[in-house]
């Protein structure tokens, strides 16, 4: 039981730590204007809202660990993409960021299901 609690705490901590500095990274390193950040976060949040229930159903169908592993792979891949991108326009960043949020949502949904 304690390992699931530690797992959920670690996931939330890592996601919050990454997201804390993401706005500054986008504006200073990627060249995104500050007035475009609400659009970026809005699209990513909407993607999470729409994909959350679908990922929950997928976790019930194929297993929580498989969805957790897939979400972890997607999230790590998108962070890896962020490391190497240079200045970019908003629309490709929205795709990358939305995929990151899908990975984060997959990890959160499946981890909560495993804990219960």
HELIX and SHEET records of a PDB file:
HELIX    1   1 UNK A    2  UNK A   20  1                                  19    
HELIX    2   2 UNK A   22  UNK A   28  1                                   7    
HELIX    3   3 UNK A   34  UNK A   36  5                                   3    
HELIX    4   4 UNK A   37  UNK A   62  1                                  26    
HELIX    5   5 UNK A   64  UNK A   84  1                                  21    
HELIX    6   6 UNK A   90  UNK A  115  1                                  26    
END                                                                             
